[in-house]
């Protein structure tokens, strides 16, 4: 009788430790998602800011400046529900303006243009990486949250189900091949 009770207590302790470890792992994944989302937000804001600076610099023709400025402004001011669409529209505007390498030659030829082109190319390249890190963290958390033990014991607590950030982040041809 005593031996059975001891084994039962040991089993319950092991189950408790395992569930605690799983809950801690899930908490770390949620923290990783928060950090990755903050990094993604920073990269998106940087891309929009650099685009706005370039659009208002007078280097581009007026039509391209207006297209870029409006898309960047919309991306910066977008509500969370519409952010993915606004950021995708900014990517499309960047591809429309910088789809041809000749446009980058015009930018680079202007005073301070080489620096502006490099900054924009760097910002455009960092967005897909930040989005990939965020979505990878979301994918890992979702996979863990789908396990029965997590659902049955409510190990996720009241944390919302993580959502991936889906947007069009393909860089323009003229900016994709620039070295860092």
C-alpha positions as CSV (number, residue, x, y, z in Angstrom):
1,X,0.0,0.0,0.0
2,X,2.8,2.5,0.9
3,X,4.8,1.6,-2.1
4,X,1.8,2.2,-4.4
5,X,1.2,5.6,-2.7
6,X,4.9,6.5,-3.2
7,X,4.9,5.6,-6.9
8,X,1.6,7.5,-7.3
9,X,3.1,10.6,-5.7
10,X,6.3,10.3,-7.7
11,X,4.2,10.0,-11.0
12,X,2.1,13.0,-10.1
13,X,5.3,15.1,-9.3
14,X,6.8,14.0,-12.6
15,X,3.6,14.9,-14.5
16,X,3.5,18.3,-12.7
17,X,7.2,19.0,-13.5
18,X,6.5,18.1,-17.2
19,X,3.4,20.3,-17.4
20,X,5.3,23.1,-15.7
21,X,8.2,22.7,-18.2
22,X,5.7,22.8,-21.1
23,X,4.0,25.9,-19.7
24,X,7.4,27.6,-19.3
25,X,8.3,26.7,-22.9
26,X,5.1,28.1,-24.2
27,X,5.7,31.3,-22.2
28,X,9.1,31.6,-23.7
29,X,7.6,31.2,-27.2
30,X,5.1,33.9,-26.5
31,X,7.9,36.2,-25.3
32,X,9.8,35.4,-28.4
33,X,6.8,36.3,-30.5
34,X,6.5,39.6,-28.7
35,X,10.2,40.4,-29.3
36,X,10.0,39.4,-32.9
37,X,6.8,41.5,-33.4
38,X,8.6,44.5,-31.9
39,X,11.5,44.0,-34.2
40,X,9.2,43.6,-37.2
41,X,7.3,46.7,-36.3
42,X,10.6,48.6,-36.0
43,X,11.8,47.4,-39.4
44,X,8.4,48.3,-41.0
45,X,8.5,51.7,-39.4
46,X,12.1,52.2,-40.6
47,X,11.2,51.2,-44.1
48,X,8.3,53.6,-44.2
49,X,10.3,56.5,-42.7
50,X,13.2,56.0,-45.2
51,X,10.7,55.9,-48.0
52,X,9.0,59.1,-46.8
53,X,12.4,60.8,-46.5
54,X,13.3,59.8,-50.0
55,X,9.9,60.8,-51.4
56,X,10.2,64.3,-49.9
57,X,13.8,64.8,-50.8
58,X,13.0,66.1,-54.3
59,X,15.2,63.5,-55.9
60,X,12.4,61.6,-57.6
61,X,10.0,62.9,-60.1
62,X,6.7,64.3,-58.6
63,X,4.5,61.3,-59.5
64,X,6.9,58.8,-58.0
65,X,7.3,61.0,-54.9
66,X,3.5,61.2,-54.4
67,X,3.0,57.4,-54.8
68,X,5.8,56.6,-52.4
69,X,4.8,59.3,-49.8
70,X,1.2,58.3,-49.8
71,X,1.9,54.5,-49.5
72,X,4.5,55.2,-46.7
73,X,2.2,57.5,-44.9
74,X,-0.7,55.0,-45.1
75,X,1.6,52.2,-43.8
76,X,2.7,54.3,-40.8
77,X,-0.8,55.4,-39.9
78,X,-2.6,52.1,-40.5
79,X,-4.7,50.5,-37.8
80,X,-3.5,47.1,-36.7
81,X,-6.4,45.4,-38.6
82,X,-5.3,46.9,-41.9
83,X,-1.5,47.0,-41.3
84,X,-0.7,44.0,-43.5
85,X,-2.6,45.5,-46.5
86,X,-1.0,48.9,-46.0
87,X,2.5,47.4,-45.8
88,X,1.9,45.3,-48.9
89,X,0.8,48.4,-50.7
90,X,4.0,50.1,-49.7
91,X,5.9,47.1,-51.1
92,X,4.0,47.4,-54.4
93,X,4.6,51.1,-54.6
94,X,8.4,50.6,-54.0
95,X,8.4,47.9,-56.8
96,X,6.5,50.3,-59.1
97,X,8.9,53.1,-58.6
98,X,12.1,51.1,-58.3
99,X,11.2,48.3,-60.8
100,X,13.8,49.6,-63.2
101,X,17.5,50.1,-62.3
102,X,17.5,53.5,-64.1
103,X,15.4,55.0,-61.3
104,X,18.1,54.1,-58.7
105,X,20.8,55.7,-61.0
106,X,18.8,58.9,-60.7
107,X,18.6,58.6,-57.0
108,X,22.3,57.8,-56.6
109,X,23.3,60.7,-58.9
110,X,21.6,63.3,-56.6
111,X,23.5,64.8,-53.7
112,X,23.2,62.4,-50.7
113,X,21.5,59.9,-53.0
114,X,24.0,57.1,-52.6
115,X,23.4,57.2,-48.8
116,X,19.6,57.4,-49.2
117,X,19.7,54.5,-51.7
118,X,21.8,52.4,-49.4
119,X,19.5,53.1,-46.5
120,X,16.4,52.2,-48.4
121,X,17.9,49.0,-49.8
122,X,18.9,48.0,-46.3
123,X,15.5,48.7,-44.9
124,X,13.8,46.9,-47.7
125,X,16.0,43.8,-47.2
126,X,15.5,43.7,-43.4
127,X,11.7,43.5,-43.5
128,X,11.4,40.0,-45.0
129,X,14.0,38.7,-42.5
130,X,12.1,40.3,-39.5
131,X,8.8,38.9,-40.8
132,X,10.3,35.4,-41.3
133,X,11.6,35.4,-37.7
134,X,8.2,36.5,-36.4
135,X,6.3,34.0,-38.4
136,X,8.7,31.2,-37.4
137,X,8.0,32.0,-33.7
138,X,4.3,32.0,-34.4
139,X,4.5,28.7,-36.1
140,X,6.4,27.1,-33.2
141,X,3.9,28.5,-30.6
142,X,0.9,27.3,-32.7
143,X,2.4,23.8,-33.0
144,X,2.8,23.6,-29.2
145,X,-0.6,25.0,-28.5
146,X,-2.2,22.4,-30.7
147,X,-1.0,19.6,-28.4
148,X,-3.8,18.0,-26.3
149,X,-1.9,18.5,-23.0
150,X,-1.7,22.2,-23.6
151,X,-5.4,22.5,-24.4
152,X,-6.6,20.1,-21.6
153,X,-4.6,21.7,-18.9
154,X,-5.0,25.2,-20.3
155,X,-1.3,25.8,-20.2
156,X,-1.5,28.8,-22.5
157,X,-3.6,30.7,-20.0
158,X,-5.4,33.7,-21.5
159,X,-2.8,34.5,-24.1
160,X,-4.4,35.1,-27.5
161,X,-3.7,32.6,-30.3
162,X,-0.7,33.9,-32.2
163,X,-1.2,35.2,-35.7
164,X,1.3,35.3,-38.5
165,X,2.0,38.6,-40.2
166,X,1.3,38.0,-43.9
167,X,2.3,40.7,-46.4
168,X,3.9,41.2,-49.8
169,X,7.5,41.9,-49.0
170,X,9.2,41.2,-52.3
171,X,11.9,43.8,-52.8
172,X,12.1,45.9,-56.0
173,X,14.6,44.7,-58.6
174,X,16.7,47.8,-58.2
175,X,17.0,47.4,-54.4
176,X,17.3,43.6,-54.1
177,X,20.8,43.3,-55.4
178,X,22.5,46.2,-53.6
179,X,25.2,45.1,-51.2
180,X,24.8,46.1,-47.5
